[in-house]
Amino acid sequence: MNFMKIAWFEYRRRIRSKWFIIGTFGMPILILLISLGTGYMAGSGAGIETKYFGLIDETAYFGAKLSEALDQRYVTGETPALDIAVIEGYYSELQLQYDTLVEEKILDGYFVIPFDFSEKPEVRFYGRSSSNIRLTVVIETELKDILVQKRAENLNLPLETLEDLFFDIDINHYKLGEAEEQEINELVADYIAPFIFMFLLFLGIFTGGQLLLRAVLEERSSRVIEVLLSTVSYNDLMGGKILGLGLLGLTQSAFYLLVVVLTGYYYDLSIVTPTIGFLYFVYFILGYLLYAGIYIGVGALFDSEQEAQQAIQIITFIAVIPMILWTIVIENPNSSLVNALSYIPPVTPFFMMIKIAVGETTVTQVVLTLTIMIISVFGSIRLAAKVFRTGILLYGKRITLPEILRWIRA
């Protein structure tokens, strides 16, 4: 069959491309290097600079205690996130001086502990921007501990009583039906894995879609498409390209999924189950075919890739929605919003992949979404075929929306 020959040609030509090989094998290596590199920098303190603050202490007590607590917090050899210079005095007398220090960027900001802090625990911060908000939380935490200790002393509470009153509670996590406590790496993997599956699905679908768009545009702009259509039918040409580049995306996704399986095996984590693996490929195939219809239809309408990419932006923005909402889906997989979005075909594969990986979906929902996807794929390919058949040989003419609608109705 002609379309199988075209599919095999497209697959063989692209898979032997050095850029495809570099991209396929290089992406996991690059992600690994970035992850290890950022982890090392975070652990070593690289990239962290010390912020310098002033502190006006109207109580003549809490400032010194805070300075001691911060010295203990940032151990020797560790780059301190902040350094505070404490001065005892009144804000009304020192405001002008400290405002000038901040404006001249000698200080990043300054705190004021008011004289009535013990009765009314509020601290004021003055700075140039809100970028220091995380560090102000550190000051809040330390001052709260100091104030608790002072109040305990005023009530003549012994240290042992204070320790009995303030303690931490550890929550141990167990999988249903298992007696062994889950390790922290298992909990992190369970939380991150759904995003990984969704991201790989997104990467595979849109890699195949972009290749399909470029293939059509290249052959259209070079007039090779005319030669091809003199020997094969429109349907064979379109079907062969969709199948060949779909197999390419499937190969790439299978490789990435294998990397995830081997990574999980190395860390003794069960990340990919047979059910997840099977449904991953099912949603990949349906998602790719849905977007393939869109991409090949758009490719048949434009002479340049720049115009085609501008036209495809809206669809791309819609597909990015699951990337933005993935934490909401993981934490609230059965909310009304998530369930509603799961039935919208352009984003169905991505939302459902997260829900399946989290383990919060039903057989009915899977069957229903797959049915919706199959119907959507049929419609997408059918409409794309009509646009492709009419628009692929039109050159130098700006095609209008009414014309496209006439092609579809024909």
C-alpha positions as CSV (number, residue, x, y, z in Angstrom):
1,M,0.0,0.0,0.0
2,N,1.3,3.5,-1.0
3,F,0.6,5.1,2.4
4,M,2.6,2.4,4.2
5,K,5.6,3.1,1.9
6,I,5.3,6.8,2.6
7,A,5.1,6.1,6.3
8,W,8.2,3.9,6.2
9,F,10.1,6.5,4.2
10,E,9.2,9.3,6.6
11,Y,10.0,7.2,9.6
12,R,13.4,5.9,8.3
13,R,14.4,9.4,7.0
14,R,13.7,11.2,10.3
15,I,14.9,8.5,12.7
16,R,18.3,8.5,11.0
17,S,18.6,12.2,11.3
18,K,21.5,13.2,13.6
19,W,19.3,16.0,15.2
20,F,16.6,13.5,16.1
21,I,19.2,11.1,17.6
22,I,20.8,14.0,19.5
23,G,17.5,15.3,20.7
24,T,16.1,11.9,21.8
25,F,19.2,10.7,23.7
26,G,20.4,14.1,24.7
27,M,17.2,15.3,26.4
28,P,17.3,12.8,29.3
29,I,21.0,13.4,29.8
30,L,20.5,17.2,29.7
31,I,17.6,17.0,32.2
32,L,19.7,14.7,34.5
33,L,22.7,17.1,34.4
34,I,20.4,20.1,35.1
35,S,18.7,18.3,38.0
36,L,22.0,17.1,39.5
37,G,23.6,20.5,38.9
38,T,20.8,22.5,40.5
39,G,20.6,20.0,43.4
40,Y,24.4,20.4,44.0
41,M,24.2,24.2,43.8
42,A,21.2,24.2,46.2
43,G,23.1,22.0,48.6
44,S,26.4,23.8,48.4
45,G,24.9,27.3,48.7
46,A,26.2,28.3,45.3
47,G,24.3,31.2,43.8
48,I,23.2,32.4,47.3
49,E,24.3,35.8,48.3
50,T,24.0,37.2,51.8
51,K,21.4,39.9,52.2
52,Y,22.3,42.7,54.6
53,F,19.6,44.2,56.9
54,G,19.4,46.6,59.7
55,L,17.3,46.2,62.8
56,I,16.1,49.0,65.1
57,D,15.3,47.4,68.4
58,E,13.1,49.7,70.6
59,T,12.8,46.9,73.3
60,A,16.6,46.7,73.9
61,Y,16.1,42.9,74.3
62,F,14.7,41.1,71.3
63,G,17.4,42.3,68.8
64,A,20.3,40.8,70.7
65,K,18.4,37.5,71.2
66,L,17.5,37.4,67.4
67,S,21.1,38.0,66.5
68,E,22.2,35.0,68.6
69,A,19.5,32.8,67.1
70,L,20.6,33.7,63.6
71,D,24.2,32.9,64.4
72,Q,23.1,29.4,65.5
73,R,20.8,29.0,62.5
74,Y,23.6,29.5,59.9
75,V,26.4,27.2,60.9
76,T,30.1,27.8,60.1
77,G,31.0,27.1,56.5
78,E,27.5,27.8,55.3
79,T,26.7,30.9,53.3
80,P,24.2,32.9,55.5
81,A,21.1,34.0,53.7
82,L,21.0,37.2,55.8
83,D,23.1,39.3,58.1
84,I,21.5,41.7,60.5
85,A,23.1,44.6,62.2
86,V,21.2,45.4,65.4
87,I,21.0,48.9,66.9
88,E,19.1,49.8,70.0
89,G,17.1,53.1,69.6
90,Y,13.9,54.5,68.4
91,Y,12.5,54.5,64.9
92,S,11.6,58.2,65.0
93,E,15.2,59.1,65.6
94,L,16.8,56.6,63.2
95,Q,14.3,56.5,60.3
96,L,16.1,59.1,58.1
97,Q,19.5,57.4,58.5
98,Y,18.2,53.9,57.7
99,D,16.1,55.1,54.8
100,T,19.2,56.6,53.3
101,L,21.2,53.4,53.8
102,V,18.5,51.4,51.9
103,E,18.2,54.0,49.1
104,E,22.0,53.9,48.6
105,K,21.8,50.1,48.5
106,I,24.1,49.7,51.5
107,L,21.3,47.8,53.2
108,D,18.7,45.6,51.5
109,G,16.1,46.8,54.0
110,Y,15.6,47.1,57.8
111,F,13.3,45.8,60.5
112,V,11.8,47.7,63.4
113,I,10.9,45.9,66.7
114,P,8.5,48.3,68.5
115,F,8.7,49.0,72.2
116,D,5.4,47.2,72.8
117,F,6.4,44.0,70.9
118,S,5.9,41.7,73.9
119,E,2.2,42.8,74.2
120,K,1.6,43.4,70.5
121,P,3.9,41.1,68.5
122,E,4.2,43.0,65.2
123,V,7.4,43.8,63.4
124,R,7.7,46.4,60.6
125,F,10.0,45.9,57.6
126,Y,11.1,48.6,55.2
127,G,12.7,47.7,51.9
128,R,13.0,48.6,48.2
129,S,11.2,45.5,46.9
130,S,9.2,42.4,47.9
131,S,12.0,40.0,46.9
132,N,12.9,39.6,50.5
133,I,9.6,38.1,51.6
134,R,11.0,34.6,52.1
135,L,13.7,35.9,54.5
136,T,11.2,37.9,56.5
137,V,9.5,34.6,57.3
138,V,12.8,33.4,58.9
139,I,12.7,36.5,61.2
140,E,9.1,35.9,62.1
141,T,9.9,32.3,63.1
142,E,12.9,33.2,65.2
143,L,11.2,36.1,67.0
144,K,8.2,33.9,67.7
145,D,10.4,31.3,69.5
146,I,12.2,34.1,71.5
147,L,8.9,35.6,72.5
148,V,7.5,32.2,73.6
149,Q,10.5,31.6,75.8
150,K,10.3,35.1,77.3
151,R,6.6,34.7,78.1
152,A,7.4,31.3,79.7
153,E,10.0,32.9,81.9
154,N,7.6,35.7,82.9
155,L,5.1,32.9,83.9
156,N,7.9,31.1,85.8
157,L,7.4,28.0,83.6
158,P,10.4,25.7,83.7
159,L,12.1,24.7,80.5
160,E,10.8,21.1,80.8
161,T,7.3,22.3,80.8
162,L,7.9,24.5,77.8
163,E,9.3,21.5,75.9
164,D,6.3,19.5,76.8
165,L,4.0,22.2,75.5
166,F,5.8,22.8,72.2
167,F,6.6,19.7,70.1
168,D,6.5,18.4,66.6
169,I,4.2,15.7,65.3
170,D,5.5,13.3,62.6
171,I,3.1,11.8,60.1
172,N,4.2,8.5,58.7
173,H,2.9,7.5,55.3
174,Y,1.8,3.9,54.4
175,K,0.3,2.5,51.3
176,L,-3.1,0.8,51.8
177,G,-2.6,-2.8,52.9
178,E,1.1,-2.4,53.5
179,A,2.9,-2.5,56.9
180,E,6.1,-0.8,55.8
181,E,6.4,3.0,56.1
182,Q,7.0,4.9,52.8
183,E,10.4,6.6,52.5
184,I,10.6,10.2,51.6
185,N,11.9,9.4,48.1
186,E,8.8,7.2,47.5
187,L,6.5,10.1,48.5
188,V,8.4,12.5,46.2
189,A,8.3,10.1,43.3
190,D,4.5,9.5,43.8
191,Y,4.0,13.2,43.7
192,I,6.3,14.0,40.7
193,A,5.6,10.9,38.6
194,P,2.1,12.1,37.3
195,F,3.7,15.3,36.0
196,I,6.5,13.3,34.3
197,F,4.0,11.1,32.5
198,M,2.0,14.1,31.4
199,F,5.1,16.0,30.3
200,L,6.4,13.0,28.3
201,L,3.0,12.7,26.6
202,F,3.1,16.4,25.8
203,L,6.6,16.1,24.4
204,G,5.9,13.1,22.3
205,I,2.7,14.4,20.8
206,F,4.0,17.9,19.9
207,T,7.3,16.6,18.7
208,G,5.5,14.5,16.1
209,G,3.1,17.3,15.4
210,Q,5.8,19.8,14.7
211,L,7.7,17.4,12.5
212,L,4.5,16.8,10.6
213,L,3.9,20.5,10.1
214,R,7.5,21.1,8.9
215,A,7.4,18.1,6.5
216,V,4.3,19.4,4.8
217,L,5.6,23.0,4.6
218,E,9.0,21.9,3.2
219,E,7.4,19.8,0.5
220,R,4.8,22.4,-0.3
221,S,7.3,25.3,-0.6
222,S,9.7,23.2,-2.7
223,R,6.8,22.0,-5.0
224,V,7.8,18.4,-4.2
225,I,4.2,17.8,-3.1
226,E,3.1,18.1,-6.8
227,V,5.4,15.3,-7.8
228,L,4.2,13.1,-5.0
229,L,0.6,13.7,-5.8
230,S,1.2,12.6,-9.4
231,T,2.0,9.1,-8.1
232,V,-0.1,8.7,-5.0
233,S,-3.5,9.9,-3.8
234,Y,-4.1,12.7,-1.3
235,N,-5.3,10.3,1.3
236,D,-2.3,8.0,0.9
237,L,0.1,11.0,1.2
238,M,-1.6,12.4,4.2
239,G,-2.1,9.0,5.9
240,G,1.5,8.0,5.3
241,K,3.0,11.2,6.8
242,I,0.7,10.9,9.8
243,L,1.6,7.3,10.4
244,G,5.3,7.6,9.8
245,L,5.9,10.6,12.0
246,G,3.5,9.2,14.6
247,L,5.7,6.1,14.8
248,L,8.7,8.4,15.2
249,G,7.0,10.1,18.2
250,L,6.0,6.7,19.6
251,T,9.6,5.5,19.4
252,Q,10.8,8.6,21.2
253,S,8.1,8.3,23.9
254,A,8.9,4.6,24.4
255,F,12.6,5.5,24.9
256,Y,11.7,8.1,27.5
257,L,9.3,5.8,29.2
258,L,12.1,3.2,29.3
259,V,14.4,5.7,31.0
260,V,11.7,6.4,33.6
261,V,11.3,2.6,34.2
262,L,15.1,2.1,34.6
263,T,15.4,5.1,36.9
264,G,12.6,3.7,39.1
265,Y,14.2,0.3,39.1
266,Y,17.6,1.8,40.1
267,Y,16.0,3.6,43.1
268,D,13.7,0.6,43.9
269,L,10.6,2.6,43.0
270,S,7.5,1.2,41.2
271,I,6.8,4.2,39.0
272,V,5.4,2.6,35.8
273,T,2.8,-0.1,36.3
274,P,1.5,-2.2,33.3
275,T,-1.8,-0.3,33.4
276,I,-0.1,3.1,33.4
277,G,2.2,2.0,30.6
278,F,-0.7,0.7,28.4
279,L,-2.9,3.7,28.9
280,Y,0.0,6.0,28.3
281,F,0.5,4.7,24.8
282,V,-3.3,4.6,24.1
283,Y,-3.7,8.3,25.1
284,F,-0.5,9.1,23.2
285,I,-1.8,7.5,19.9
286,L,-5.2,9.2,20.2
287,G,-3.7,12.5,21.3
288,Y,-1.2,12.5,18.5
289,L,-3.8,11.7,15.8
290,L,-6.0,14.5,17.1
291,Y,-3.2,17.0,16.9
292,A,-1.9,15.5,13.6
293,G,-5.1,16.4,11.9
294,I,-4.8,20.0,13.2
295,Y,-1.1,20.3,12.2
296,I,-1.4,18.8,8.7
297,G,-4.5,20.9,8.0
298,V,-2.7,24.1,9.1
299,G,0.4,23.0,7.0
300,A,-1.7,22.8,3.9
301,L,-2.9,26.4,4.3
302,F,0.3,28.3,4.5
303,D,3.4,28.8,2.5
304,S,5.8,29.7,5.3
305,E,6.5,28.1,8.7
306,Q,6.3,31.5,10.5
307,E,2.7,32.0,9.4
308,A,1.8,28.4,10.2
309,Q,3.3,28.7,13.7
310,Q,1.3,31.8,14.4
311,A,-1.9,30.1,13.4
312,I,-1.1,27.1,15.6
313,Q,-0.3,29.2,18.7
314,I,-3.9,29.1,20.0
315,I,-4.0,25.3,20.0
316,T,-0.6,25.2,21.7
317,F,-1.7,27.6,24.4
318,I,-4.8,25.4,25.1
319,A,-2.5,22.3,25.3
320,V,-0.3,24.0,27.9
321,I,-3.2,24.4,30.4
322,P,-2.4,21.0,32.0
323,M,1.2,22.0,32.5
324,I,0.0,25.0,34.5
325,L,-2.6,23.2,36.5
326,W,-0.8,20.0,37.2
327,T,-0.4,20.6,41.0
328,I,-4.1,21.2,41.2
329,V,-4.9,18.0,39.4
330,I,-2.6,16.0,41.6
331,E,-4.0,17.4,44.8
332,N,-7.7,17.6,43.6
333,P,-8.0,14.9,40.9
334,N,-11.8,14.6,41.4
335,S,-12.7,18.2,41.6
336,S,-15.5,19.5,39.3
337,L,-13.0,21.7,37.4
338,V,-10.5,18.8,36.8
339,N,-13.3,16.4,35.8
340,A,-14.8,19.0,33.4
341,L,-11.4,19.7,31.8
342,S,-10.8,15.9,31.4
343,Y,-13.6,15.7,28.8
344,I,-12.2,18.5,26.6
345,P,-10.5,16.6,23.7
346,P,-7.4,18.9,23.2
347,V,-6.4,18.4,26.9
348,T,-8.0,15.1,27.7
349,P,-4.9,12.9,27.3
350,F,-2.8,15.1,29.6
351,F,-5.3,15.5,32.4
352,M,-6.3,11.8,32.2
353,M,-2.6,10.7,32.3
354,I,-2.2,12.7,35.6
355,K,-5.4,11.2,37.1
356,I,-4.4,7.7,36.1
357,A,-0.9,8.1,37.6
358,V,-2.4,9.4,40.8
359,G,-4.8,6.5,40.9
360,E,-7.9,8.7,41.1
361,T,-10.0,7.7,38.1
362,T,-12.6,5.1,37.2
363,V,-13.0,2.6,34.4
364,T,-16.1,4.5,33.3
365,Q,-14.2,7.7,33.1
366,V,-11.4,6.1,31.1
367,V,-13.8,4.5,28.7
368,L,-15.8,7.7,28.3
369,T,-12.7,9.9,27.6
370,L,-11.3,7.3,25.2
371,T,-14.7,7.3,23.3
372,I,-14.6,11.1,23.2
373,M,-11.0,11.0,21.9
374,I,-11.9,8.4,19.2
375,I,-14.8,10.6,17.9
376,S,-12.6,13.7,18.0
377,V,-9.8,12.0,16.1
378,F,-12.2,10.9,13.4
379,G,-13.5,14.4,13.1
380,S,-10.0,16.0,13.1
381,I,-8.6,13.6,10.4
382,R,-11.8,14.0,8.3
383,L,-11.7,17.8,8.4
384,A,-7.9,17.8,7.8
385,A,-8.3,15.5,4.7
386,K,-10.8,18.0,3.2
387,V,-8.5,21.0,3.8
388,F,-5.4,19.1,2.7
389,R,-7.0,17.9,-0.6
390,T,-8.0,21.5,-1.6
391,G,-5.4,23.7,0.0
392,I,-2.2,21.8,-0.5
393,L,-1.7,23.0,-4.1
394,L,-2.8,26.6,-3.7
395,Y,0.2,28.9,-3.8
396,G,0.6,32.6,-3.3
397,K,-3.0,33.1,-2.3
398,R,-4.2,34.2,1.2
399,I,-6.9,31.7,2.2
400,T,-9.8,33.1,4.0
401,L,-12.0,31.5,6.7
402,P,-15.1,31.4,4.5
403,E,-13.2,29.5,1.9
404,I,-12.0,26.9,4.4
405,L,-15.6,26.5,5.6
406,R,-16.7,25.8,2.1
407,W,-14.0,23.1,1.7
408,I,-15.2,21.4,4.8
409,R,-18.8,21.5,3.8
410,A,-18.0,20.1,0.4
